[in-house]
Amino acid sequence: MYALIKYCIAMALALVVGAATAQNYPIKPVRIIVAFSAGGAVDLVGRMAGQKLTEALAQPFVVDYKIGGAGVIGAEYVAKAPADGHTLLVFSSGHTINPSTQKSLPYDTLKDLTAVSPVARGDIVLIVSSKLQVSSLKELIALAKSQPGKLNYASSGVGGSVHLGMELLKLRAGIDITHIPYKGASQMLQDIVASTADLGFVGIPPAVPLVKAGKVRLLAVASLKRSAAFPDTLTVAESGFSQFEVTSGYGLLTTGGTPQLVIDRLNSALERILGSSQVKADLVNMGLEAWWSTPEQLQTWLREEVQKWQTVTKAIKYRPE
């Protein structure tokens, strides 16, 4: 009996100490893990979030790089960190694709990592060679159906959102277009401009100057809402494919089991940060827009994205690496 009482007291004290620690969060410097190389969107978002959270919560939020394995190395590091909110992961859309394109992961994407808040998102748009005689997504689909297998699309690499996004469109539209993978977006874009490749999805920043110069033609935006850069261009959803969405999303996750008080404190701070007109302008300069939601809404989005890419990869018989 004495041992049981002693155990109960110890557990109660642990809960009290844990709650007090959560309320005082952060109690030490916080590491923001960036799983991709410096200079890219993930890094830029991580550094911006770190700077602003440092100012808001009076503790250093320091970016730390754990690069490799399509983001898996960094995600595993956070998944196995202490569940106290002092280790965060900057996620990108590839985080929800990895469960479908990797043979195995050393963590459970939806259980070992938990949502804190989204931070930013960027539009992905469908462009075609200026020599391709189509001016809308409907015309492109009609052309593809009249010439099965003749058209080709470029991607910046196998297994990314640009590749699988086009495969999703092919499934929804019932068309046959040949995939040409490239090692990066630069060569992909060069070949669409040169008409060596017919079309492809691409992020909005590199697309803007090419579209405005008439070097490629813009057909549709893959987000659920129209792009501020091209407000007159229809979304894929508006073109007949309801709820079609392929975007570049970025935000913060932390270790599964982290106290809700900690997550809520971070989320509230990010809500204030992302409401700032200066932060919004800074993100626009990166080719992104501010994106905030509750942790619960983000967790739902992550789950739906994982399910979406699992459906696509299963349908196209994708072989995990």
Backbone torsions as a table, in degrees:
resi	resn	phi	psi	omega
1	MET	NA	-44.5	-179.7
2	TYR	-60.0	-41.1	-179.3
3	ALA	-64.2	-38.5	179.5
4	LEU	-65.5	-43.7	179.2
5	ILE	-62.3	-43.6	180.0
6	LYS	-60.6	-41.8	179.4
7	TYR	-63.5	-45.1	-179.1
8	CYS	-62.4	-40.4	178.5
9	ILE	-63.9	-43.1	179.7
10	ALA	-61.7	-42.8	179.3
11	MET	-64.8	-41.4	179.7
12	ALA	-64.1	-41.9	178.0
13	LEU	-64.0	-38.8	178.6
14	ALA	-62.6	-41.3	179.0
15	LEU	-65.2	-41.4	180.0
16	VAL	-64.7	-45.9	179.3
17	VAL	-62.8	-41.6	179.3
18	GLY	-62.4	-42.8	179.5
19	ALA	-65.6	-40.4	179.2
20	ALA	-64.5	-41.6	178.2
21	THR	-62.2	-43.7	179.8
22	ALA	-61.5	-41.1	-179.3
23	GLN	-66.7	-28.9	-178.9
24	ASN	-94.3	4.1	-177.4
25	TYR	-57.6	140.1	-3.5
26	PRO	-88.3	144.7	-177.6
27	ILE	-101.8	-1.0	178.7
28	LYS	-158.6	171.7	178.8
29	PRO	-56.9	144.0	-178.7
30	VAL	-106.7	134.1	178.4
31	ARG	-96.6	127.5	175.1
32	ILE	-104.2	110.6	-176.2
33	ILE	-85.3	122.2	174.3
34	VAL	-106.0	121.4	-172.7
35	ALA	-95.7	7.6	-179.5
36	PHE	-132.0	166.0	-172.7
37	SER	-64.9	156.9	-178.5
38	ALA	-63.2	146.0	175.3
39	GLY	99.5	-18.3	179.6
40	GLY	-84.4	179.4	-176.7
41	ALA	-62.0	-39.3	-179.9
42	VAL	-61.3	-44.3	178.9
43	ASP	-64.2	-45.8	-178.9
44	LEU	-61.7	-43.1	178.6
45	VAL	-65.2	-42.7	-179.9
46	GLY	-62.6	-42.8	-179.1
47	ARG	-69.6	-38.3	177.6
48	MET	-64.8	-45.8	179.2
49	ALA	-62.9	-40.7	179.7
50	GLY	-62.2	-44.3	179.7
51	GLN	-62.2	-46.2	-176.2
52	LYS	-72.0	-36.4	177.8
53	LEU	-69.7	-33.3	174.9
54	THR	-59.8	-44.2	179.1
55	GLU	-67.9	-37.0	-174.1
56	ALA	-78.6	-34.4	-170.8
57	LEU	-115.8	6.8	170.4
58	ALA	58.7	31.2	170.1
59	GLN	-140.6	149.0	178.1
60	PRO	-66.2	131.4	170.0
61	PHE	-110.6	105.4	-168.5
62	VAL	-107.9	128.1	178.2
63	VAL	-74.2	133.8	179.6
64	ASP	-133.3	133.0	-174.6
65	TYR	-97.4	127.3	173.8
66	LYS	-130.2	84.1	-166.4
67	ILE	-96.2	142.2	171.4
68	GLY	132.6	161.5	175.2
69	GLY	64.1	35.5	-179.4
70	ALA	56.0	35.7	177.8
71	GLY	93.7	-6.4	-174.7
72	VAL	-68.4	-38.1	-177.4
73	ILE	-62.0	-45.8	178.5
74	GLY	-66.7	-41.0	-179.9
75	ALA	-65.0	-39.8	178.3
76	GLU	-63.4	-40.1	-179.9
77	TYR	-58.2	-45.2	-179.5
78	VAL	-71.9	-39.4	-179.2
79	ALA	-59.2	-31.2	-176.0
80	LYS	-102.7	8.8	178.8
81	ALA	-80.0	164.0	174.5
82	PRO	-57.4	140.2	-175.9
83	ALA	-84.4	64.9	-177.7
84	ASP	-126.7	4.5	177.6
85	GLY	81.0	5.9	-179.8
86	HIS	-93.8	7.0	172.4
87	THR	-134.9	119.2	-177.4
88	LEU	-118.7	154.8	177.0
89	LEU	-119.3	131.7	170.0
90	VAL	-84.0	113.7	179.9
91	PHE	-93.9	155.1	169.6
92	SER	-125.8	177.3	-178.3
93	SER	-59.4	-28.4	179.5
94	GLY	-61.4	-22.6	179.1
95	HIS	-60.5	-36.6	-179.2
96	THR	-85.9	-11.5	178.0
97	ILE	-89.0	-32.0	-174.9
98	ASN	-53.9	-37.7	178.3
99	PRO	-59.9	-21.8	-178.8
100	SER	-97.2	-20.9	-173.4
101	THR	-112.3	-6.7	176.5
102	GLN	-106.4	142.2	179.7
103	LYS	-59.0	-41.6	177.9
104	SER	-156.1	154.3	177.7
105	LEU	-121.7	144.1	-179.5
106	PRO	-82.3	20.6	178.9
107	TYR	-160.4	162.1	174.6
108	ASP	-94.3	118.5	-173.4
109	THR	-55.5	-39.3	-173.5
110	LEU	-99.2	-10.4	-178.8
111	LYS	-110.5	-41.2	-176.0
112	ASP	-83.2	-12.1	174.4
113	LEU	-128.4	140.4	-177.0
114	THR	-129.4	150.6	-174.0
115	ALA	-69.5	138.6	170.4
116	VAL	-108.8	-63.0	178.3
117	SER	-169.3	144.4	166.4
118	PRO	-71.4	162.2	179.1
119	VAL	-125.2	-45.5	-175.5
120	ALA	-154.9	158.8	173.3
121	ARG	-144.7	156.6	-180.0
122	GLY	-130.6	144.9	179.9
123	ASP	-73.8	146.4	169.6
124	ILE	-114.5	134.9	-176.1
125	VAL	-124.1	155.7	178.0
126	LEU	-98.0	119.8	178.0
127	ILE	-118.5	154.9	176.7
128	VAL	-131.4	159.3	174.5
129	SER	-57.7	142.5	179.7
130	SER	-64.4	-17.6	179.8
131	LYS	-86.8	-10.9	178.8
132	LEU	-79.4	124.0	-171.7
133	GLN	-83.1	63.1	174.5
134	VAL	-139.0	147.6	-179.4
135	SER	-126.6	5.8	177.8
136	SER	-152.0	164.1	178.4
137	LEU	-64.2	-38.7	179.0
138	LYS	-61.5	-39.4	178.2
139	GLU	-68.0	-37.8	177.8
140	LEU	-62.7	-44.5	-179.2
141	ILE	-64.7	-40.9	177.9
142	ALA	-62.0	-41.2	179.0
143	LEU	-65.7	-44.0	-179.6
144	ALA	-62.6	-37.9	179.9
145	LYS	-70.5	-28.2	179.5
146	SER	-80.1	-17.3	-178.2
147	GLN	-136.3	67.5	-175.9
148	PRO	-55.3	128.7	176.1
149	GLY	80.7	-7.0	-176.4
150	LYS	-81.1	-42.0	179.2
151	LEU	-74.1	154.9	175.5
152	ASN	-130.8	156.4	174.7
153	TYR	-127.9	146.3	179.8
154	ALA	-98.5	151.0	172.5
155	SER	-137.7	161.6	-179.8
156	SER	-85.0	7.0	177.2
157	GLY	153.8	153.0	-179.3
158	VAL	-71.6	134.3	173.5
159	GLY	88.9	1.2	177.5
160	GLY	-91.2	176.7	-177.7
161	SER	-66.7	-30.4	178.7
162	VAL	-67.1	-42.5	177.3
163	HIS	-67.6	-54.5	-175.4
164	LEU	-70.9	-27.0	175.2
165	GLY	-62.4	-41.1	177.7
166	MET	-69.3	-35.8	176.6
167	GLU	-65.4	-35.4	175.4
168	LEU	-63.7	-43.6	177.7
169	LEU	-63.2	-41.0	177.7
170	LYS	-59.8	-42.6	179.1
171	LEU	-63.9	-46.0	-177.7
172	ARG	-67.6	-36.4	-176.3
173	ALA	-89.9	-16.0	-178.2
174	GLY	69.1	44.0	-178.3
175	ILE	-121.0	160.7	-179.2
176	ASP	-118.5	108.4	178.1
177	ILE	-130.3	135.5	-175.4
178	THR	-80.2	136.6	-179.4
179	HIS	-89.1	131.2	172.8
180	ILE	-121.2	103.1	-179.2
181	PRO	-82.6	142.4	175.8
182	TYR	-119.6	166.3	176.2
183	LYS	-96.7	73.0	-179.8
184	GLY	115.5	162.9	-174.6
185	ALA	-78.1	-27.1	-174.3
186	SER	-60.9	-53.4	-179.1
187	GLN	-66.9	-35.9	176.9
188	MET	-57.1	-49.0	-179.1
189	LEU	-65.9	-40.2	178.5
190	GLN	-57.7	-40.8	-177.1
191	ASP	-76.2	-29.1	173.7
192	ILE	-69.3	-41.0	176.2
193	VAL	-60.8	-40.7	-178.7
194	ALA	-81.1	-2.3	-179.5
195	SER	67.7	16.4	171.7
196	THR	-71.9	-33.9	172.5
197	ALA	-114.1	147.9	-174.0
198	ASP	-84.9	-37.9	-172.3
199	LEU	-164.1	175.2	176.2
200	GLY	172.7	160.8	170.8
201	PHE	-85.5	144.6	179.0
202	VAL	-152.8	153.8	176.4
203	GLY	-65.6	154.4	-173.6
204	ILE	-65.7	-37.8	-176.1
205	PRO	-56.5	-50.3	179.2
206	PRO	-73.2	-18.9	-178.3
207	ALA	-76.7	-34.7	-173.1
208	VAL	-54.1	-55.2	-178.0
209	PRO	-64.6	-33.0	-179.8
210	LEU	-69.2	-40.7	178.7
211	VAL	-66.9	-46.0	-177.5
212	LYS	-65.9	-28.1	178.9
213	ALA	-86.1	-3.2	179.4
214	GLY	76.1	15.4	-178.4
215	LYS	-81.1	-22.3	173.5
216	VAL	-140.0	165.0	178.6
217	ARG	-113.4	134.2	179.4
218	LEU	-90.8	127.7	-178.2
219	LEU	-107.8	-37.0	-174.8
220	ALA	-164.1	159.0	175.3
221	VAL	-106.3	134.6	-174.7
222	ALA	-87.3	-1.1	175.5
223	SER	-79.8	168.9	177.9
224	LEU	-76.2	-20.7	176.4
225	LYS	-121.6	158.9	-177.5
226	ARG	-65.9	154.8	-179.4
227	SER	-81.0	138.5	176.5
228	ALA	-63.1	-27.9	179.9
229	ALA	-73.1	-29.6	-179.2
230	PHE	-136.7	70.4	-173.3
231	PRO	-64.3	-19.2	-179.2
232	ASP	-90.3	-4.3	-178.6
233	THR	-89.3	129.0	-179.4
234	LEU	-66.5	151.5	170.1
235	THR	-81.4	164.3	174.9
236	VAL	-61.4	-38.8	179.1
237	ALA	-61.7	-41.9	178.4
238	GLU	-68.2	-20.3	-178.8
239	SER	-87.9	9.2	173.5
240	GLY	118.0	4.6	-177.1
241	PHE	-123.2	82.7	-172.5
242	SER	-56.0	139.9	177.3
243	GLN	63.5	14.5	176.0
244	PHE	-71.0	125.2	-179.0
245	GLU	-148.3	124.3	170.9
246	VAL	-136.1	111.8	-178.9
247	THR	-133.9	165.6	171.1
248	SER	-95.5	109.1	-178.6
249	GLY	-111.7	141.7	-178.7
250	TYR	-136.4	145.8	178.7
251	GLY	-176.0	-164.8	-176.5
252	LEU	-119.2	137.0	172.8
253	LEU	-122.4	164.5	172.8
254	THR	-140.7	-178.7	-174.6
255	THR	-66.9	137.0	177.0
256	GLY	-57.9	140.6	-179.0
257	GLY	90.5	0.2	177.0
258	THR	-64.7	137.2	-179.5
259	PRO	-54.1	140.0	-178.4
260	GLN	-60.9	-32.8	178.0
261	LEU	-58.4	-40.3	179.4
262	VAL	-66.8	-47.8	-179.5
263	ILE	-60.6	-43.6	-179.5
264	ASP	-65.0	-36.6	179.1
265	ARG	-65.5	-43.4	176.6
266	LEU	-64.1	-44.8	-178.0
267	ASN	-62.3	-42.5	179.4
268	SER	-64.5	-40.0	178.3
269	ALA	-63.8	-41.2	179.8
270	LEU	-69.6	-32.3	175.8
271	GLU	-60.6	-44.1	178.6
272	ARG	-66.1	-43.2	-179.0
273	ILE	-61.5	-47.0	-175.8
274	LEU	-74.7	-12.2	174.6
275	GLY	-83.3	-8.5	-179.5
276	SER	-72.1	132.4	179.8
277	SER	-63.8	-33.1	179.3
278	GLN	-68.7	-42.5	178.3
279	VAL	-64.0	-42.1	177.2
280	LYS	-58.8	-43.0	179.6
281	ALA	-66.3	-40.0	178.6
282	ASP	-62.2	-40.4	179.0
283	LEU	-67.8	-38.8	176.7
284	VAL	-59.7	-39.2	178.1
285	ASN	-64.6	-22.1	175.2
286	MET	-87.5	-2.4	-175.3
287	GLY	83.9	20.5	-177.2
288	LEU	-124.8	172.5	172.7
289	GLU	-131.5	149.2	179.4
290	ALA	-61.6	142.1	-178.2
291	TRP	-144.8	116.9	178.4
292	TRP	-129.5	148.2	171.5
293	SER	-155.7	175.1	173.5
294	THR	-72.2	160.1	175.7
295	PRO	-57.4	-37.6	-179.0
296	GLU	-65.0	-41.3	179.1
297	GLN	-66.4	-40.2	178.4
298	LEU	-66.0	-40.4	179.4
299	GLN	-62.3	-38.9	176.8
300	THR	-63.6	-43.5	178.9
301	TRP	-61.7	-44.3	179.3
302	LEU	-60.4	-44.5	179.9
303	ARG	-62.8	-43.3	-179.6
304	GLU	-66.6	-36.6	177.9
305	GLU	-66.7	-43.1	177.2
306	VAL	-58.8	-45.5	179.8
307	GLN	-64.2	-39.7	-179.7
308	LYS	-61.1	-48.1	-177.4
309	TRP	-72.4	-28.4	174.1
310	GLN	-64.9	-39.3	177.7
311	THR	-63.6	-44.1	-178.7
312	VAL	-65.3	-50.0	-176.4
313	THR	-65.3	-33.1	176.7
314	LYS	-67.5	-41.6	-178.0
315	ALA	-66.0	-35.2	-178.4
316	ILE	-94.7	4.7	179.1
317	LYS	58.4	45.9	179.3
318	TYR	-66.6	135.7	178.5
319	ARG	-97.0	109.5	179.4
320	PRO	-56.8	144.5	-179.8
321	GLU	-80.7	NA	NA
